[in-house]
Amino acid sequence: MITSLFICFGLLQFILALYLLNHRHENFLTLKQVPDNVRHDLTYFAFAFIASGLAAGVAALAGSEAIQIVALVLAALVASALGLMLPKYLR
């Protein structure tokens, strides 16, 4: 059961990374044109979500609780950093 949850969790992170990569140039949330500094940050966070998704995949295959905790904490840190960064640009 936990294996399938971690696979879904990893896929969700890959979808989020794909969204960030696809919307780097236009139509990101309320921005019609994305400034260069936001574009750079979105690329960084997309790759961070890809790394976190890979960690979730490894956690699903390994079944180790320590790796699962690392994958969850990594995803939480990346999502929190993205959430703290966005209001700065969306004023």
QUITAWO-V920810 format. One record per pair of residues at least 24 apart in sequence whose C-alpha atoms are under 6 Angstrom apart, sorted by the first residue. I is the first residue (numbers start at 1). J is the second residue. D is the distance in Angstrom with one decimal. If there is no record, write none. Layout:
[[I	J	D] [I	J	D]]
This chain:
[[3	60	4.7] [6	56	5.8] [6	60	5.4] [7	57	6.0] [10	53	4.2] [10	56	5.2] [13	49	5.6] [13	53	5.4] [14	50	5.7] [17	46	4.2] [17	49	5.6] [20	46	5.7]]
